[in-house]
Amino acid sequence: MKKNSKKIIFIIVIIIVISITLILYLNNRIVDDNSGFTLKNDLTAEVYTNIDVKDYIEKIEGPILETTTINTKKTGHQKIEFIYKNKDNKKRRGTFEINIVDKEKPLVWLNNNYNVQLGEELNLLKDIICVDNYDDKPSCKIEGQYDVNTPGTYPLTFLAEDSSGNIFQKNFTITVYEPMQKENKSPQTNSEPTEPSYTDFNDILNNYKTDNTEIGIDVSKWQGDVDFTKVKQAGASFVMIRVGSQNGTNGEYVLDPYFKQNIENALKNKLKVGIYFYSYADSKKEAKKQANWILKQIKNYDITLPIVFDFESFDAFNQMELSIFGLNEIANTFIDTIDKAGYKGVLYGSKNYLNAIWKYHTAPVWLAHYTDQTNYNREYFMWQMCDDGKIDGIEGYVDIDILYKNTSSEN
């Protein structure tokens, strides 16, 4: 009898546990239900934008508890799921579909007219930048005929189209001209030679040095032997030094022949030092490899300013078959690798390229804009304001830079 009682009690306990579990499951299970919310009319998103489920909800009965990440890196339809509470405070799973679209035309840097000397070789499709924000290889073509062996002006049309049907179209001309014969003129003996113009470092120091700025230079092998003692005495407080460069697309990495000399002498004279590398990286793998190569070169030096990704090889951009977003991801990979090593990675770019190409980067910016007052309207931590600077300690010209303190690029 005792055995039967224990058995009955055990069965009752099991039934109670199962019942409680079932009740809890039924009360807490997430049921698919789209009745507790209404959607907005526009269920599209532009590629590469940051969007959230809430951007598409017109009205909803309760709070949104969980959402899936919306990936806007790929065009096409995408199913979106999210968890919310309805008016009865029950968890419900809502679903809807959005369409990721690309509405941006290919980018083509095209002049209104190209002057070509008679017989000169010409490859416009190679020389004119024709890229797309999304497509690695948009369709780029020139309509019309021209003959570089016959003088004249030829009307042409440049057409570029991406996979989403966005079209760039512009009319332009090629003017083929004959070289003019040089006239024999006797030299003028009474003319005085003109002094070449330059930007004096002292003037920059006087006009731009404040409590929030520092003035410095950037150097490479092109400056030759630099007397950093004189550079320091002239008022420079920092120097950006080229560690090396890549020898073309897929080329080897070459250490700047003056790097060791420059960095050791700069540090000896108590100058703050940053580093830059001239890159032809055409993949994220290549960018990471370059960053790691740089880290090996600088490991024994006190680098207190950022390490810079310097990509200026846009003459090879068409041949790389990269989208604009793809190039930005390459830069971000380089910079992320530098950041993870404990340094600060940044991006170098001119005003025009920063506006047109570097649209998706996430790093601080070293701006190149040769003017007295830049009108670049986004954030930058340093401004390369000229390439014709003159400073004691350097024989020829040098770039002069203004560093802004208390920015996001500080280590």
C-alpha positions, 0 to 999 in steps of 0.5 A, a space after each residue: 500500500 505504501 509503495 502504491 501511495 508513493 507511486 501515486 504521489 510521484 505521478 501527481 507531482 509529475 502531472 503538476 510540473 508538466 501542467 505548470 510548465 505547459 501553462 508557463 509556456 502558453 503564457 510566455 510563448 511568442 506568437 506571430 501577430 501583425 495585428 498590434 501595429 501598423 506600418 508606414 507607406 514607404 518600406 524602402 531603405 537606401 543602401 548603406 544607411 543606418 535604419 531601425 525597425 521603429 523607422 517603419 512603424 506608424 503605430 504600435 500597441 506596446 513597446 518594442 522589446 527586441 529587433 533584428 539587425 537590418 543589413 543595408 549593405 546588400 540591395 533587395 528584399 529583406 524580412 524584418 522580425 521584432 518582438 513587441 507587447 500587445 495591448 494585453 501585455 503579451 509578447 508578440 512577434 511582428 514581421 514585415 518586409 523592406 526593400 534595400 535600394 540604390 538610388 545613387 548614380 555612378 560617380 564620374 569625374 569628367 571635364 567639359 573639354 579635353 585638349 589633346 595634342 595631335 597624335 597623342 595617345 588617349 585612353 579616356 575610359 582608363 583615365 576618367 574616374 568612373 565608379 559607383 557607390 555600390 557596384 564594383 564595376 559599373 558600365 562606363 562607355 563613351 558615345 561618339 567618334 574622335 580621331 587624335 590624328 585629325 585636328 578638330 573638336 569632337 562632341 562626345 557623351 559619357 554614359 555610366 550605369 549601375 546594376 540598379 539602373 541609375 544613369 550618369 550622362 554628360 556631354 563633353 568635347 575633345 579638342 585635337 590641336 597641332 602644336 605651335 611652332 616656337 618662335 625664335 626670339 632673342 633673350 630679354 636682358 632687362 627682365 628681372 628673375 621672379 622669386 618663387 612663391 612659398 608659405 613661410 612657417 613663421 607666418 603660419 605660426 603667427 596666424 594659426 597658433 592658439 591655445 587649441 592648436 599646434 603647428 607642424 610638418 609632414 616629411 618623407 624622402 622628398 625632403 632629404 636630410 632634415 635638421 630637426 634641431 632647427 625645425 624644433 627651434 623654428 616653432 614646430 611641435 610635431 611631425 608626421 613621418 612617412 614610414 613607407 609606401 606600396 609599390 603600386 597595386 599588389 606591389 611590395 611594401 617599401 620602407 622610406 629610405 629616410 624613415 629611420 633617420 627622420 623618426 630618431 632625430 625627430 624624437 631626439 628633438 622632443 617632437 611629437 611623432 605620427 606616421 603615414 603610409 602611402 597605400 595602393 590597397 585593393 582589398 581588406 586583406 591587403 589593408 590589414 597586412 599593410 597595417 601589421 607591416 607598419 606596426 612592426 616598423 614602429 614598435 621600438 619608437 614612441 608614437 604619440 600621434 595617429 597612424 594614417 591610411 594615405 590612399 591617393 592612387 585614384 588613377 588606378 581606381 578604375 582598374 581595381 574594380 572597387 565600389 566606393 563603399 568597398 574602398 571605404 571598408 578597406 580604409 576602415 580595416 586598416 584603421 581598425 587594425 591600428 586601433 586594436 594594436 593600441 594606436 590611433 588610426 586615421 584617414 588622410 584625404 583632400 577636401 574633394 575626395 573626402 566629400 565624393 569618395 570617403 563617404 562611409 569611413 568611420 575614422 578621424 580625418 587628416 584634411 588636405 586643403 591648400 587654402 588660407 581658410 578651409 570650407 570643409 564642413 565635416 570634422 577633422 583633427 588635422 589640416 594640411 594647409 599647404 605643400 609649399 612651406 618653408 622652414 629652417 632645417 629643410 632645404 626645399 618645400 614641405 607640407 605645413 599642418 595644423 593640429 587641433 587639440 582635444 579631438 577624437 584622434 588623441 590617444 
